Amino acid sequence: MAISIIEALKTIDKEISSLPSEIIPIEESLGKIVSCDYVAQFDLPRFDNSAMDGYAVRLCDAGTTVQSDRVIYAGDESNYILQDTQAIRIMTGAPVPVGCEAIVPIEDVEVDSDRVSLPSNIRPVAHIRYAGEDIKKSKTYISKGERITAYTLALFASQGLSHVTVTRPVRIAVFGTGDELRPHYEHISAHQLYNSNAPMFLARAQELGCVVSYIGGSGDTIDSLKSCISQALSADLIITSGGVSVGDKDFTKEAFAELGMQTYFSGINIKPGKPTTIGKIGHTTIVNLPGNPLAAMVNYEIFVKPIILKLSGAAAHYHGVIETKMGVDHKQKAGKYTVILGQFNGSSFIPLPQQSPGMVSPLPKADAFIITLPEVSLLKKDQKVKMIGIKWGINSAEQVDIFTS
C-alpha cells in the first residue's frame, strides 16, 4: 500500500544516518558539511583597534588644540599611553593606546605641523573596535551540520584554522534498467530509447556535492540486475530508474530483494511517481525511481535530495519553502497529492504548461515546484502557495508544512 509523502520523508529522516568524517585542509572544504562544533580559541578582534585613519584622543580635549607627534600603524606593537592635551595619529587596524576614549577621523580635524585642532562633538568610543566584539573566545562560531561557504572560510582563517573535520563525500552509483534503454553515446535502433535518467541523476548528485559512478545499463533479467547491484554496493546510495511498477519484466525490486534488501516503503501517494521504492542493503541505501523522466526528476527532488543531505550530515536536511502567490489560474484533476513544476519570476509562481510524467523538455525550465493537497482542483491567480526551490538551495533544520491547500 502506498504511503504518504510525509510518512516517506519521516522514514528517510529516521532510517538514514550521516556518514563518517574526514579531516581536510580548509581550502578543500568548500561545500562540505562540518561534523563538529568549532569554538573560538581567542577573541576577534584580538585587541582594541581603530576602525578609521585618524587620531586617538581623550574626551576632555574635545574642542581644543592638542599636541601630536606620534603615529601608530597597523601591525605595530604599541605600548603608548595617551595623556591629556595629547593626540596620537593612528591608522585603521592599529592597536589603540591606553587611555584612548575615541578615534576622530582625519577629515574631522585641522592639522598645523604637530598641533591638531579637535572638534567639540566627539562621541565616546567612536570608531574603536573592541576585542571580542566580533567573536568572543569560547563562543561556538560554526555549528555541526552547517555547510561551508566562501564566507565560512573567512571565519576559519580568522581563527588560524588550517584543517577542518567534515562529513566525507556521499558516494552515489547509478545504473539504468531495461533492454530498450541505451547510453546516449551509443547508436540505437528504431525500437530503442536513449537513457536520459542516468546522466540526470549523476549530474544532480554532483551538484549536491556527491562523488558519482555510472555502473552502466542492466537488461531485463534477474541475473543482469543482480550483477549491476553487486557492482554498486560499495556506494552509499544506489539510484535506479524503471522496473519498479507491475509489468511482466519489471524485475528490479525482485533482484534487490534476492540480494537482501530491507524495504522501507514501496509506493508513495504522489502524482507523478507513485512507484518509488526506498530501502537498504547493508550500509547502502537503495532508491528505485520511476522510469518516466519527469516523474523520476520530481521524486529525486522530493526524496533523494533529503537522503543525500542526511547522509552528508547537513542539519538543514528538510525541505524549506518560500511562500509566494500564483501568477496565473491553474486547473488540475483533484484526488491525489500532486506536484506542479513551474517557474518563479521573483514575485509569483507560474506552472509549466506541459508536464506529463514521460516528458523531458520541461525539466530544464522548472526552477521550483509546489505540492497540492488531494482536494485541490483549482489554484487561482494571486492565491498563496508554498513553493520548494530546485535551482536554489533553501532547506530547513526543522520539518515544515510543504503542502499548498
C-alpha positions as CSV (number, residue, x, y, z in Angstrom):
1,M,0.0,0.0,0.0
2,A,1.3,3.5,-0.9
3,I,2.4,5.7,2.0
4,S,2.0,9.4,2.3
5,I,4.7,11.9,1.3
6,I,5.1,12.9,4.9
7,E,5.4,9.3,6.0
8,A,8.1,8.7,3.4
9,L,10.1,11.8,4.5
10,K,9.8,10.8,8.1
11,T,11.1,7.3,7.3
12,I,14.0,8.8,5.5
13,D,14.8,11.0,8.5
14,K,14.6,8.0,10.8
15,E,16.5,5.5,8.8
16,I,19.3,7.5,7.2
17,S,22.3,8.4,9.2
18,S,25.2,10.7,8.4
19,L,28.4,9.3,7.0
20,P,31.8,9.2,8.8
21,S,34.1,12.2,9.0
22,E,37.4,13.2,7.5
23,I,39.9,15.9,8.1
24,I,40.8,18.1,5.2
25,P,42.5,21.5,4.5
26,I,40.1,24.4,4.7
27,E,41.0,25.2,1.1
28,E,39.4,21.9,0.0
29,S,36.3,22.2,2.2
30,L,34.0,24.4,0.2
31,G,30.5,23.0,0.1
32,K,31.3,20.3,2.7
33,I,29.3,19.9,6.0
34,V,31.2,20.4,9.2
35,S,30.8,17.4,11.6
36,C,31.6,19.1,14.9
37,D,31.2,22.5,16.6
38,Y,34.0,25.0,16.2
39,V,34.8,27.1,19.2
40,A,36.8,30.3,19.1
41,Q,40.3,30.0,20.6
42,F,40.7,33.7,21.0
43,D,38.8,37.0,20.8
44,L,38.2,38.6,17.4
45,P,39.4,41.3,17.1
46,R,42.3,40.1,19.3
47,F,42.8,43.7,20.7
48,D,41.1,47.0,20.7
49,N,41.9,48.7,17.4
50,S,41.0,51.7,15.3
51,A,38.2,51.5,12.7
52,M,39.4,54.7,10.9
53,D,42.6,56.6,9.9
54,G,42.5,59.4,12.4
55,Y,43.6,60.5,15.9
56,A,43.3,58.7,19.2
57,V,42.1,61.3,21.7
58,R,40.7,61.8,25.2
59,L,37.2,63.2,25.6
60,C,38.3,66.0,27.9
61,D,40.3,67.5,24.9
62,A,37.2,68.0,22.7
63,G,37.2,71.4,21.1
64,T,40.8,72.2,21.9
65,T,44.1,72.1,20.1
66,V,46.5,69.3,21.3
67,Q,50.0,68.1,20.6
68,S,50.5,65.2,18.2
69,D,54.0,63.8,17.4
70,R,53.5,60.1,17.2
71,V,51.9,57.6,14.8
72,I,50.6,54.1,15.4
73,Y,50.5,51.8,12.3
74,A,48.6,48.6,11.8
75,G,50.9,45.8,12.9
76,D,52.7,48.0,15.5
77,E,53.1,46.6,19.0
78,S,52.0,49.7,20.7
79,N,52.6,50.4,24.4
80,Y,51.8,54.1,24.2
81,I,49.8,55.7,27.0
82,L,47.7,58.7,25.8
83,Q,47.9,61.7,28.1
84,D,45.6,64.8,28.4
85,T,46.3,67.6,25.8
86,Q,47.8,64.9,23.5
87,A,46.5,63.1,20.4
88,I,48.2,60.2,18.6
89,R,47.8,59.7,14.9
90,I,46.5,56.2,14.3
91,M,45.9,54.0,11.2
92,T,43.0,51.6,10.5
93,G,43.6,48.3,12.3
94,A,46.3,49.7,14.6
95,P,46.0,49.0,18.4
96,V,44.6,51.9,20.3
97,P,46.8,53.3,23.0
98,V,46.0,53.0,26.7
99,G,43.8,56.0,27.8
100,C,42.2,56.4,24.3
101,E,38.5,57.2,24.6
102,A,37.6,57.8,20.9
103,I,39.1,58.0,17.4
104,V,38.5,61.2,15.5
105,P,38.6,60.7,11.7
106,I,41.4,62.5,9.9
107,E,38.9,64.5,7.9
108,D,37.3,66.0,11.1
109,V,40.5,67.7,12.4
110,E,42.7,70.6,11.4
111,V,46.4,69.9,11.4
112,D,49.2,72.5,11.7
113,S,52.5,70.9,11.9
114,D,52.4,68.9,15.2
115,R,49.3,70.7,16.5
116,V,45.8,69.2,15.9
117,S,42.6,71.1,16.5
118,L,39.8,68.7,17.6
119,P,36.0,69.0,17.0
120,S,33.8,69.8,20.0
121,N,31.4,66.9,19.4
122,I,33.5,63.9,20.0
123,R,31.4,60.8,20.7
124,P,32.6,58.4,23.4
125,V,34.2,55.2,22.0
126,A,33.7,56.4,18.4
127,H,35.4,54.3,15.8
128,I,37.0,51.9,18.3
129,R,36.7,48.2,17.6
130,Y,36.9,46.4,20.9
131,A,38.5,43.0,21.4
132,G,35.9,40.2,21.1
133,E,33.1,42.4,19.7
134,D,33.0,40.2,16.6
135,I,33.7,36.7,18.2
136,K,34.3,36.0,21.9
137,K,36.8,33.4,23.0
138,S,35.0,30.1,23.8
139,K,32.0,31.0,21.6
140,T,30.8,28.5,19.0
141,Y,31.2,30.2,15.7
142,I,30.4,27.3,13.4
143,S,28.0,24.5,14.4
144,K,27.9,20.9,13.5
145,G,25.8,20.3,10.3
146,E,26.5,23.7,8.7
147,R,27.5,23.9,5.1
148,I,30.9,25.6,4.4
149,T,30.8,28.6,2.1
150,A,33.4,31.0,1.0
151,Y,32.4,33.2,4.0
152,T,32.8,30.3,6.4
153,L,36.4,30.0,5.2
154,A,36.9,33.7,6.3
155,L,35.8,32.6,9.8
156,F,38.1,29.6,9.8
157,A,41.1,31.7,8.6
158,S,40.4,34.4,11.2
159,Q,40.9,31.8,13.9
160,G,44.1,30.4,12.3
161,L,42.4,27.1,11.4
162,S,44.2,25.1,8.7
163,H,42.2,21.9,8.7
164,V,38.5,21.1,9.3
165,T,36.6,18.0,10.2
166,V,33.8,17.4,7.7
167,T,31.5,14.6,6.6
168,R,33.1,12.7,3.8
169,P,31.5,13.0,0.4
170,V,28.5,10.8,-0.4
171,R,29.3,8.1,-3.0
172,I,26.5,7.5,-5.4
173,A,26.1,4.7,-8.0
174,V,23.6,4.8,-10.9
175,F,22.5,2.3,-13.4
176,G,19.6,2.0,-15.8
177,T,17.2,-0.9,-16.3
178,G,15.5,-2.1,-19.4
179,D,16.6,-3.7,-22.7
180,E,15.1,-0.8,-24.6
181,L,17.4,1.8,-23.0
182,R,20.9,2.5,-24.3
183,P,23.5,5.1,-23.2
184,H,23.4,8.4,-25.1
185,Y,26.9,7.8,-26.6
186,E,25.8,4.6,-28.5
187,H,23.9,4.1,-31.7
188,I,20.4,2.9,-31.2
189,S,17.8,1.1,-33.3
190,A,14.3,2.3,-34.1
191,H,12.8,0.3,-31.2
192,Q,15.2,1.6,-28.6
193,L,15.5,4.8,-26.5
194,Y,18.3,6.8,-25.0
195,N,18.7,6.7,-21.3
196,S,18.2,10.3,-20.2
197,N,17.7,9.5,-16.5
198,A,21.1,8.2,-15.6
199,P,23.1,11.3,-16.7
200,M,20.4,13.4,-15.0
201,F,20.8,11.5,-11.7
202,L,24.6,11.7,-11.8
203,A,24.7,15.4,-12.6
204,R,22.2,16.3,-10.0
205,A,24.2,14.3,-7.4
206,Q,27.3,16.2,-8.4
207,E,25.5,19.5,-8.0
208,L,24.7,18.3,-4.5
209,G,28.4,17.6,-3.7
210,C,28.5,13.8,-4.3
211,V,31.1,11.6,-5.8
212,V,29.4,9.6,-8.6
213,S,29.9,6.5,-10.7
214,Y,27.9,5.0,-13.6
215,I,27.6,1.2,-13.5
216,G,26.0,1.0,-16.9
217,G,22.7,-0.4,-18.1
218,S,21.1,-3.6,-16.9
219,G,19.0,-5.9,-19.1
220,D,15.5,-7.1,-18.1
221,T,16.7,-10.2,-16.3
222,I,17.2,-11.0,-12.6
223,D,20.8,-12.1,-13.2
224,S,21.8,-8.9,-15.1
225,L,20.1,-6.7,-12.5
226,K,21.8,-8.6,-9.6
227,S,25.2,-8.2,-11.3
228,C,24.8,-4.4,-11.6
229,I,23.6,-4.2,-8.0
230,S,26.5,-6.2,-6.7
231,Q,29.0,-3.9,-8.5
232,A,27.3,-0.8,-6.9
233,L,27.1,-2.0,-3.3
234,S,30.3,-0.2,-2.3
235,A,28.4,3.1,-2.8
236,D,26.5,4.9,0.0
237,L,23.5,5.3,-2.3
238,I,22.3,3.4,-5.4
239,I,19.8,5.1,-7.7
240,T,18.0,3.2,-10.4
241,S,15.0,4.1,-12.5
242,G,12.4,1.9,-14.2
243,G,11.4,-1.7,-13.5
244,V,9.6,-0.7,-10.3
245,S,6.0,-0.9,-11.4
246,V,3.9,-4.1,-12.1
247,G,4.9,-5.0,-15.7
248,D,5.8,-8.6,-16.7
249,K,9.5,-7.6,-17.0
250,D,9.8,-5.2,-14.0
251,F,12.3,-7.3,-12.0
252,T,14.2,-4.6,-10.2
253,K,12.5,-4.9,-6.8
254,E,12.8,-8.7,-7.1
255,A,16.5,-8.5,-7.8
256,F,17.1,-6.2,-4.9
257,A,15.1,-8.5,-2.6
258,E,17.2,-11.5,-3.6
259,L,20.3,-9.6,-2.5
260,G,18.8,-9.0,0.9
261,M,17.2,-5.5,0.6
262,Q,15.3,-4.3,3.5
263,T,12.4,-2.3,2.0
264,Y,11.3,0.8,4.0
265,F,8.4,1.5,1.6
266,S,7.3,0.7,-1.9
267,G,4.8,3.2,-3.4
268,I,4.1,6.8,-2.4
269,N,0.8,8.6,-2.7
270,I,2.1,11.2,-5.1
271,K,1.4,12.3,-8.7
272,P,3.6,11.8,-10.6
273,G,5.9,9.0,-9.4
274,K,3.8,6.6,-7.2
275,P,6.1,3.5,-8.0
276,T,9.0,4.7,-5.9
277,T,10.8,2.3,-3.6
278,I,13.4,3.1,-0.9
279,G,15.3,0.6,1.3
280,K,18.8,-0.6,2.2
281,I,21.2,-3.5,1.6
282,G,23.8,-3.5,4.4
283,H,25.1,0.1,4.7
284,T,23.9,1.1,1.2
285,T,20.7,3.0,0.7
286,I,18.7,2.0,-2.3
287,V,16.3,4.2,-4.3
288,N,14.2,2.8,-7.2
289,L,12.6,5.7,-9.1
290,P,10.0,5.6,-11.9
291,G,11.3,5.2,-15.4
292,N,9.4,8.3,-16.7
293,P,11.9,11.2,-16.7
294,L,9.7,13.9,-15.2
295,A,8.3,11.6,-12.6
296,A,11.9,10.5,-11.7
297,M,13.0,14.1,-11.5
298,V,10.2,15.1,-9.2
299,N,10.8,12.2,-6.8
300,Y,14.5,12.8,-6.9
301,E,13.9,16.3,-5.7
302,I,11.4,15.4,-3.0
303,F,13.0,12.2,-1.6
304,V,16.6,11.6,-3.0
305,K,17.8,15.1,-2.1
306,P,16.8,14.8,1.6
307,I,18.6,11.4,1.6
308,I,21.8,13.0,0.2
309,L,21.6,15.9,2.7
310,K,21.0,13.5,5.6
311,L,24.0,11.3,4.6
312,S,26.1,14.4,4.3
313,G,25.4,15.4,7.9
314,A,23.5,18.6,7.0
315,A,21.5,19.9,9.9
316,A,19.1,21.6,7.3
317,H,18.0,18.4,5.5
318,Y,14.3,19.1,5.4
319,H,12.6,20.9,2.6
320,G,12.4,24.7,3.0
321,V,9.5,26.6,1.5
322,I,9.0,30.1,0.1
323,E,5.6,31.5,0.5
324,T,4.6,33.2,-2.8
325,K,1.5,33.6,-4.9
326,M,0.2,32.1,-8.1
327,G,0.9,34.1,-11.3
328,V,-1.9,32.6,-13.2
329,D,-5.0,30.4,-12.7
330,H,-4.2,26.7,-12.8
331,K,-6.8,23.8,-13.1
332,Q,-6.0,20.2,-12.4
333,K,-7.7,16.9,-11.6
334,A,-8.3,16.5,-7.8
335,G,-7.9,13.3,-5.9
336,K,-4.2,13.0,-5.3
337,Y,-1.2,14.8,-3.8
338,T,0.0,16.5,-7.0
339,V,3.4,18.0,-7.8
340,I,3.3,21.0,-10.1
341,L,6.5,22.1,-11.7
342,G,6.9,25.8,-12.6
343,Q,9.0,28.9,-12.7
344,F,9.5,31.7,-10.1
345,N,9.8,35.2,-11.5
346,G,10.7,36.8,-8.2
347,S,7.1,37.6,-7.3
348,S,4.9,34.7,-8.3
349,F,4.9,31.0,-9.3
350,I,3.9,30.1,-12.9
351,P,3.2,26.4,-13.7
352,L,4.7,25.0,-16.8
353,P,2.1,24.5,-19.5
354,Q,3.1,20.9,-20.2
355,Q,4.4,18.5,-17.6
356,S,3.4,14.9,-18.3
357,P,5.4,12.2,-16.4
358,G,7.2,10.9,-19.6
359,M,8.4,14.3,-20.8
360,V,12.0,15.6,-20.7
361,S,11.6,19.1,-22.2
362,P,10.0,20.7,-19.0
363,L,12.9,19.6,-16.8
364,P,15.4,22.4,-17.5
365,K,12.7,25.0,-17.4
366,A,11.5,24.1,-13.9
367,D,13.2,26.0,-11.1
368,A,10.6,25.3,-8.4
369,F,7.5,23.2,-7.6
370,I,4.5,23.1,-5.4
371,I,2.7,20.1,-3.9
372,T,-1.1,20.4,-3.7
373,L,-3.5,18.5,-1.4
374,P,-5.9,16.0,-2.9
375,E,-8.9,18.2,-2.7
376,V,-7.3,21.0,-4.8
377,S,-8.7,21.3,-8.4
378,L,-8.1,25.0,-8.9
379,L,-5.4,27.4,-7.9
380,K,-6.4,31.0,-8.6
381,K,-4.1,33.8,-9.6
382,D,-2.7,35.6,-6.6
383,Q,-3.6,32.7,-4.3
384,K,-0.8,32.0,-1.7
385,V,1.2,28.8,-2.4
386,K,4.2,27.1,-0.7
387,M,7.0,26.7,-3.2
388,I,10.1,24.5,-3.0
389,G,13.1,25.5,-5.0
390,I,15.0,23.3,-7.4
391,K,17.7,25.7,-8.8
392,W,18.5,27.3,-5.4
393,G,19.2,25.7,-2.1
394,I,16.6,26.5,0.7
395,N,16.4,23.9,3.3
396,S,15.2,23.8,6.9
397,A,16.6,22.3,10.1
398,E,13.0,21.6,11.1
399,Q,10.2,19.9,9.3
400,V,7.8,22.4,7.9
401,D,4.4,22.2,6.2
402,I,5.2,21.9,2.4
403,F,1.7,21.5,1.1
404,T,-0.5,24.0,-0.8
405,S,-4.2,23.9,0.0
